[in-house]
Amino acid sequence: MRGFCVGVGRTWAGALLRPHGPALRPMMEMGMPVDDVFEAAKEAGRQLVRDGEMSTEARNVVSRELLPRETYIQQASQQSQ
């Protein structure tokens, strides 16, 4: 997207990436600490409107690791069987 924006003369404001997204709901239901992800996404939206870009800090919190990659792969494989 950054390259596209440059190509069409627009400013790239950043991207919110959420790896392991499908794990988010079960983690919420188990009471695991994920509220910071939602708060950071809201803050990134406010920053985008107010400043025209999202801070690296907000983007990093949104995309922080929820669980180890191998654990996610194991759980996803078990659910698909």
N, CA, C and O atoms as CSV, one atom per row, in Angstrom:
chain,resi,resn,atom,element,x,y,z
A,1,MET,N,N,0.824,-1.196,0.000
A,1,MET,CA,C,0.000,0.000,0.000
A,1,MET,C,C,0.861,1.250,0.000
A,1,MET,O,O,0.522,2.256,-0.623
A,2,ARG,N,N,1.978,1.171,0.707
A,2,ARG,CA,C,2.861,2.335,0.738
A,2,ARG,C,C,3.325,2.679,-0.677
A,2,ARG,O,O,3.306,3.844,-1.073
A,3,GLY,N,N,3.739,1.668,-1.435
A,3,GLY,CA,C,4.185,1.882,-2.808
A,3,GLY,C,C,3.071,2.427,-3.684
A,3,GLY,O,O,3.301,3.308,-4.512
A,4,PHE,N,N,1.869,1.908,-3.507
A,4,PHE,CA,C,0.719,2.399,-4.258
A,4,PHE,C,C,0.493,3.878,-3.962
A,4,PHE,O,O,0.295,4.678,-4.877
A,5,CYS,N,N,0.522,4.233,-2.692
A,5,CYS,CA,C,0.303,5.637,-2.315
A,5,CYS,C,C,1.335,6.552,-2.951
A,5,CYS,O,O,1.001,7.623,-3.457
A,6,VAL,N,N,2.590,6.125,-2.922
A,6,VAL,CA,C,3.639,6.921,-3.555
A,6,VAL,C,C,3.355,7.052,-5.049
A,6,VAL,O,O,3.502,8.134,-5.617
A,7,GLY,N,N,2.952,5.964,-5.679
A,7,GLY,CA,C,2.696,5.957,-7.119
A,7,GLY,C,C,1.559,6.857,-7.546
A,7,GLY,O,O,1.576,7.385,-8.658
A,8,VAL,N,N,0.574,7.044,-6.691
A,8,VAL,CA,C,-0.563,7.894,-7.055
A,8,VAL,C,C,-0.518,9.250,-6.364
A,8,VAL,O,O,-1.492,10.002,-6.386
A,9,GLY,N,N,0.631,9.556,-5.745
A,9,GLY,CA,C,0.809,10.872,-5.137
A,9,GLY,C,C,0.035,11.097,-3.868
A,9,GLY,O,O,-0.360,12.227,-3.581
A,10,ARG,N,N,-0.195,10.056,-3.099
A,10,ARG,CA,C,-0.917,10.165,-1.834
A,10,ARG,C,C,0.021,9.862,-0.673
A,10,ARG,O,O,1.073,9.248,-0.849
A,11,THR,N,N,-0.371,10.294,0.491
A,11,THR,CA,C,0.427,10.051,1.693
A,11,THR,C,C,-0.020,8.749,2.331
A,11,THR,O,O,-1.210,8.530,2.558
A,12,TRP,N,N,0.938,7.894,2.616
A,12,TRP,CA,C,0.641,6.638,3.319
A,12,TRP,C,C,0.577,6.950,4.802
A,12,TRP,O,O,1.526,7.497,5.364
A,13,ALA,N,N,-0.529,6.608,5.437
A,13,ALA,CA,C,-0.739,6.950,6.842
A,13,ALA,C,C,-0.368,5.814,7.784
A,13,ALA,O,O,-0.390,5.996,9.001
A,14,GLY,N,N,-0.031,4.658,7.254
A,14,GLY,CA,C,0.292,3.510,8.094
A,14,GLY,C,C,-0.767,2.438,7.941
A,14,GLY,O,O,-1.776,2.631,7.263
A,15,ALA,N,N,-0.527,1.326,8.571
A,15,ALA,CA,C,-1.458,0.202,8.481
A,15,ALA,C,C,-1.583,-0.468,9.841
A,15,ALA,O,O,-0.604,-0.600,10.576
A,16,LEU,N,N,-2.795,-0.888,10.164
A,16,LEU,CA,C,-3.018,-1.668,11.380
A,16,LEU,C,C,-3.071,-3.128,10.977
A,16,LEU,O,O,-3.991,-3.553,10.278
A,17,LEU,N,N,-2.096,-3.887,11.411
A,17,LEU,CA,C,-2.019,-5.302,11.077
A,17,LEU,C,C,-2.256,-6.120,12.339
A,17,LEU,O,O,-1.649,-5.858,13.377
A,18,ARG,N,N,-3.134,-7.108,12.250
A,18,ARG,CA,C,-3.462,-7.905,13.424
A,18,ARG,C,C,-3.210,-9.384,13.126
A,18,ARG,O,O,-4.134,-10.108,12.754
A,19,PRO,N,N,-1.955,-9.838,13.290
A,19,PRO,CA,C,-1.667,-11.261,13.127
A,19,PRO,C,C,-2.450,-12.085,14.153
A,19,PRO,O,O,-2.765,-11.594,15.238
A,20,HIS,N,N,-2.753,-13.299,13.818
A,20,HIS,CA,C,-3.478,-14.223,14.702
A,20,HIS,C,C,-4.862,-13.689,15.070
A,20,HIS,O,O,-5.368,-13.972,16.156
A,21,GLY,N,N,-5.466,-12.926,14.182
A,21,GLY,CA,C,-6.776,-12.346,14.449
A,21,GLY,C,C,-7.823,-13.335,14.942
A,21,GLY,O,O,-8.557,-13.019,15.879
A,22,PRO,N,N,-7.919,-14.536,14.338
A,22,PRO,CA,C,-8.933,-15.484,14.808
A,22,PRO,C,C,-8.755,-15.913,16.266
A,22,PRO,O,O,-9.703,-16.405,16.878
A,23,ALA,N,N,-7.575,-15.738,16.824
A,23,ALA,CA,C,-7.343,-16.121,18.224
A,23,ALA,C,C,-7.860,-15.063,19.192
A,23,ALA,O,O,-7.973,-15.319,20.391
A,24,LEU,N,N,-8.170,-13.890,18.683
A,24,LEU,CA,C,-8.548,-12.778,19.542
A,24,LEU,C,C,-9.832,-13.052,20.329
A,24,LEU,O,O,-9.862,-12.840,21.541
A,25,ARG,N,N,-10.869,-13.509,19.676
A,25,ARG,CA,C,-12.149,-13.736,20.371
A,25,ARG,C,C,-12.024,-14.805,21.462
A,25,ARG,O,O,-12.457,-14.563,22.589
A,26,PRO,N,N,-11.450,-15.978,21.170
A,26,PRO,CA,C,-11.302,-16.964,22.251
A,26,PRO,C,C,-10.464,-16.441,23.419
A,26,PRO,O,O,-10.732,-16.770,24.574
A,27,MET,N,N,-9.468,-15.639,23.121
A,27,MET,CA,C,-8.650,-15.076,24.188
A,27,MET,C,C,-9.471,-14.111,25.044
A,27,MET,O,O,-9.322,-14.082,26.265
A,28,MET,N,N,-10.332,-13.327,24.409
A,28,MET,CA,C,-11.209,-12.418,25.146
A,28,MET,C,C,-12.153,-13.213,26.036
A,28,MET,O,O,-12.362,-12.865,27.198
A,29,GLU,N,N,-12.723,-14.283,25.486
A,29,GLU,CA,C,-13.675,-15.106,26.236
A,29,GLU,C,C,-13.022,-15.783,27.442
A,29,GLU,O,O,-13.688,-16.066,28.438
A,30,MET,N,N,-11.720,-16.040,27.346
A,30,MET,CA,C,-10.993,-16.656,28.464
A,30,MET,C,C,-10.485,-15.602,29.443
A,30,MET,O,O,-9.851,-15.943,30.442
A,31,GLY,N,N,-10.754,-14.329,29.171
A,31,GLY,CA,C,-10.349,-13.265,30.069
A,31,GLY,C,C,-8.882,-12.881,29.959
A,31,GLY,O,O,-8.329,-12.258,30.865
A,32,MET,N,N,-8.259,-13.249,28.859
A,32,MET,CA,C,-6.847,-12.916,28.670
A,32,MET,C,C,-6.710,-11.437,28.327
A,32,MET,O,O,-7.637,-10.846,27.774
A,33,PRO,N,N,-5.570,-10.833,28.645
A,33,PRO,CA,C,-5.401,-9.389,28.459
A,33,PRO,C,C,-5.182,-8.988,26.998
A,33,PRO,O,O,-4.070,-9.076,26.476
A,34,VAL,N,N,-6.253,-8.551,26.357
A,34,VAL,CA,C,-6.167,-8.083,24.971
A,34,VAL,C,C,-6.812,-6.712,24.785
A,34,VAL,O,O,-6.854,-6.196,23.668
A,35,ASP,N,N,-7.312,-6.122,25.862
A,35,ASP,CA,C,-7.968,-4.812,25.750
A,35,ASP,C,C,-7.039,-3.758,25.192
A,35,ASP,O,O,-7.485,-2.823,24.526
A,36,ASP,N,N,-5.740,-3.898,25.457
A,36,ASP,CA,C,-4.790,-2.906,24.955
A,36,ASP,C,C,-4.775,-2.853,23.434
A,36,ASP,O,O,-4.520,-1.800,22.849
A,37,VAL,N,N,-5.047,-3.986,22.792
A,37,VAL,CA,C,-5.081,-4.038,21.325
A,37,VAL,C,C,-6.225,-3.163,20.805
A,37,VAL,O,O,-6.045,-2.386,19.868
A,38,PHE,N,N,-7.395,-3.298,21.420
A,38,PHE,CA,C,-8.546,-2.506,20.989
A,38,PHE,C,C,-8.363,-1.029,21.297
A,38,PHE,O,O,-8.712,-0.174,20.483
A,39,GLU,N,N,-7.822,-0.728,22.462
A,39,GLU,CA,C,-7.582,0.668,22.826
A,39,GLU,C,C,-6.563,1.310,21.884
A,39,GLU,O,O,-6.723,2.465,21.489
A,40,ALA,N,N,-5.528,0.571,21.529
A,40,ALA,CA,C,-4.521,1.103,20.609
A,40,ALA,C,C,-5.114,1.332,19.223
A,40,ALA,O,O,-4.755,2.299,18.551
A,41,ALA,N,N,-6.019,0.453,18.785
A,41,ALA,CA,C,-6.670,0.635,17.478
A,41,ALA,C,C,-7.537,1.896,17.491
A,41,ALA,O,O,-7.546,2.657,16.524
A,42,LYS,N,N,-8.260,2.111,18.585
A,42,LYS,CA,C,-9.068,3.332,18.703
A,42,LYS,C,C,-8.178,4.565,18.699
A,42,LYS,O,O,-8.480,5.559,18.039
A,43,GLU,N,N,-7.074,4.490,19.445
A,43,GLU,CA,C,-6.157,5.621,19.497
A,43,GLU,C,C,-5.540,5.883,18.127
A,43,GLU,O,O,-5.373,7.038,17.734
A,44,ALA,N,N,-5.206,4.838,17.409
A,44,ALA,CA,C,-4.648,4.999,16.059
A,44,ALA,C,C,-5.652,5.710,15.163
A,44,ALA,O,O,-5.265,6.560,14.361
A,45,GLY,N,N,-6.929,5.380,15.285
A,45,GLY,CA,C,-7.967,6.062,14.512
A,45,GLY,C,C,-8.058,7.528,14.868
A,45,GLY,O,O,-8.187,8.378,13.987
A,46,ARG,N,N,-7.993,7.831,16.156
A,46,ARG,CA,C,-8.013,9.239,16.579
A,46,ARG,C,C,-6.805,9.990,16.015
A,46,ARG,O,O,-6.928,11.113,15.527
A,47,GLN,N,N,-5.640,9.349,16.092
A,47,GLN,CA,C,-4.426,9.972,15.567
A,47,GLN,C,C,-4.541,10.215,14.065
A,47,GLN,O,O,-4.118,11.257,13.564
A,48,LEU,N,N,-5.109,9.257,13.359
A,48,LEU,CA,C,-5.251,9.388,11.907
A,48,LEU,C,C,-6.111,10.598,11.556
A,48,LEU,O,O,-5.788,11.358,10.643
A,49,VAL,N,N,-7.204,10.769,12.288
A,49,VAL,CA,C,-8.087,11.911,12.039
A,49,VAL,C,C,-7.413,13.214,12.459
A,49,VAL,O,O,-7.452,14.205,11.730
A,50,ARG,N,N,-6.805,13.205,13.624
A,50,ARG,CA,C,-6.211,14.419,14.179
A,50,ARG,C,C,-4.905,14.826,13.485
A,50,ARG,O,O,-4.699,15.997,13.166
A,51,ASP,N,N,-4.015,13.827,13.253
A,51,ASP,CA,C,-2.659,14.120,12.785
A,51,ASP,C,C,-2.382,13.689,11.353
A,51,ASP,O,O,-1.363,14.065,10.774
A,52,GLY,N,N,-3.288,12.899,10.778
A,52,GLY,CA,C,-3.077,12.405,9.429
A,52,GLY,C,C,-2.186,11.178,9.357
A,52,GLY,O,O,-1.849,10.720,8.266
A,53,GLU,N,N,-1.800,10.642,10.507
A,53,GLU,CA,C,-0.983,9.424,10.560
A,53,GLU,C,C,-1.145,8.759,11.912
A,53,GLU,O,O,-1.632,9.363,12.868
A,54,MET,N,N,-0.728,7.503,11.975
A,54,MET,CA,C,-0.800,6.725,13.208
A,54,MET,C,C,0.607,6.564,13.765
A,54,MET,O,O,1.563,6.381,13.012
A,55,SER,N,N,0.727,6.633,15.071
A,55,SER,CA,C,2.049,6.490,15.675
A,55,SER,C,C,2.537,5.050,15.560
A,55,SER,O,O,1.753,4.104,15.499
A,56,THR,N,N,3.843,4.924,15.534
A,56,THR,CA,C,4.455,3.592,15.508
A,56,THR,C,C,4.058,2.824,16.764
A,56,THR,O,O,3.814,1.618,16.704
A,57,GLU,N,N,3.993,3.506,17.885
A,57,GLU,CA,C,3.627,2.856,19.146
A,57,GLU,C,C,2.236,2.228,19.050
A,57,GLU,O,O,2.055,1.068,19.422
A,58,ALA,N,N,1.258,2.978,18.557
A,58,ALA,CA,C,-0.106,2.444,18.441
A,58,ALA,C,C,-0.132,1.260,17.478
A,58,ALA,O,O,-0.773,0.248,17.759
A,59,ARG,N,N,0.554,1.378,16.353
A,59,ARG,CA,C,0.583,0.270,15.388
A,59,ARG,C,C,1.242,-0.967,15.994
A,59,ARG,O,O,0.800,-2.091,15.753
A,60,ASN,N,N,2.291,-0.763,16.772
A,60,ASN,CA,C,2.974,-1.904,17.389
A,60,ASN,C,C,2.108,-2.610,18.417
A,60,ASN,O,O,2.141,-3.837,18.507
A,61,VAL,N,N,1.335,-1.864,19.190
A,61,VAL,CA,C,0.453,-2.494,20.178
A,61,VAL,C,C,-0.635,-3.287,19.462
A,61,VAL,O,O,-0.938,-4.412,19.860
A,62,VAL,N,N,-1.221,-2.722,18.420
A,62,VAL,CA,C,-2.265,-3.430,17.672
A,62,VAL,C,C,-1.720,-4.744,17.112
A,62,VAL,O,O,-2.430,-5.749,17.102
A,63,SER,N,N,-0.490,-4.746,16.655
A,63,SER,CA,C,0.056,-5.943,16.015
A,63,SER,C,C,0.929,-6.796,16.949
A,63,SER,O,O,1.642,-7.688,16.490
A,64,ARG,N,N,0.871,-6.523,18.244
A,64,ARG,CA,C,1.709,-7.285,19.175
A,64,ARG,C,C,1.353,-8.764,19.144
A,64,ARG,O,O,0.236,-9.145,18.795
A,65,GLU,N,N,2.320,-9.579,19.512
A,65,GLU,CA,C,2.101,-11.023,19.530
A,65,GLU,C,C,1.071,-11.373,20.597
A,65,GLU,O,O,1.199,-10.964,21.751
A,66,LEU,N,N,0.063,-12.124,20.211
A,66,LEU,CA,C,-0.951,-12.585,21.161
A,66,LEU,C,C,-0.512,-13.875,21.839
A,66,LEU,O,O,-0.730,-14.072,23.034
A,67,LEU,N,N,0.092,-14.727,21.076
A,67,LEU,CA,C,0.605,-15.994,21.569
A,67,LEU,C,C,1.718,-16.432,20.631
A,67,LEU,O,O,1.790,-15.969,19.492
A,68,PRO,N,N,2.579,-17.311,21.096
A,68,PRO,CA,C,3.673,-17.750,20.228
A,68,PRO,C,C,3.150,-18.333,18.913
A,68,PRO,O,O,2.113,-18.996,18.889
A,69,ARG,N,N,3.864,-18.086,17.842
A,69,ARG,CA,C,3.463,-18.512,16.500
A,69,ARG,C,C,3.184,-20.012,16.447
A,69,ARG,O,O,2.176,-20.440,15.885
A,70,GLU,N,N,4.065,-20.798,17.026
A,70,GLU,CA,C,3.891,-22.258,17.000
A,70,GLU,C,C,2.611,-22.685,17.722
A,70,GLU,O,O,1.924,-23.604,17.277
A,71,THR,N,N,2.296,-22.031,18.817
A,71,THR,CA,C,1.057,-22.338,19.545
A,71,THR,C,C,-0.145,-22.034,18.674
A,71,THR,O,O,-1.086,-22.825,18.614
A,72,TYR,N,N,-0.124,-20.890,17.996
A,72,TYR,CA,C,-1.223,-20.514,17.111
A,72,TYR,C,C,-1.386,-21.544,15.993
A,72,TYR,O,O,-2.505,-21.960,15.694
A,73,ILE,N,N,-0.292,-21.952,15.382
A,73,ILE,CA,C,-0.346,-22.934,14.292
A,73,ILE,C,C,-0.909,-24.255,14.799
A,73,ILE,O,O,-1.735,-24.874,14.129
A,74,GLN,N,N,-0.470,-24.687,15.968
A,74,GLN,CA,C,-0.981,-25.939,16.555
A,74,GLN,C,C,-2.488,-25.854,16.778
A,74,GLN,O,O,-3.229,-26.764,16.403
A,75,GLN,N,N,-2.934,-24.773,17.384
A,75,GLN,CA,C,-4.359,-24.620,17.673
A,75,GLN,C,C,-5.182,-24.519,16.396
A,75,GLN,O,O,-6.261,-25.103,16.309
A,76,ALA,N,N,-4.691,-23.791,15.413
A,76,ALA,CA,C,-5.409,-23.653,14.148
A,76,ALA,C,C,-5.489,-25.008,13.435
A,76,ALA,O,O,-6.508,-25.322,12.819
A,77,SER,N,N,-4.436,-25.801,13.515
A,77,SER,CA,C,-4.433,-27.125,12.875
A,77,SER,C,C,-5.424,-28.056,13.553
A,77,SER,O,O,-6.093,-28.841,12.880
A,78,GLN,N,N,-5.525,-27.982,14.862
A,78,GLN,CA,C,-6.471,-28.833,15.601
A,78,GLN,C,C,-7.907,-28.477,15.278
A,78,GLN,O,O,-8.759,-29.362,15.194
A,79,GLN,N,N,-8.191,-27.195,15.094
A,79,GLN,CA,C,-9.556,-26.735,14.787
A,79,GLN,C,C,-9.985,-27.142,13.386
A,79,GLN,O,O,-11.175,-27.336,13.139
A,80,SER,N,N,-9.036,-27.276,12.465
A,80,SER,CA,C,-9.398,-27.604,11.086
A,80,SER,C,C,-9.567,-29.097,10.866
A,80,SER,O,O,-9.975,-29.521,9.785
A,81,GLN,N,N,-9.263,-29.888,11.865
A,81,GLN,CA,C,-9.393,-31.344,11.705
A,81,GLN,C,C,-10.765,-31.849,12.054
A,81,GLN,O,O,-11.021,-33.050,11.968
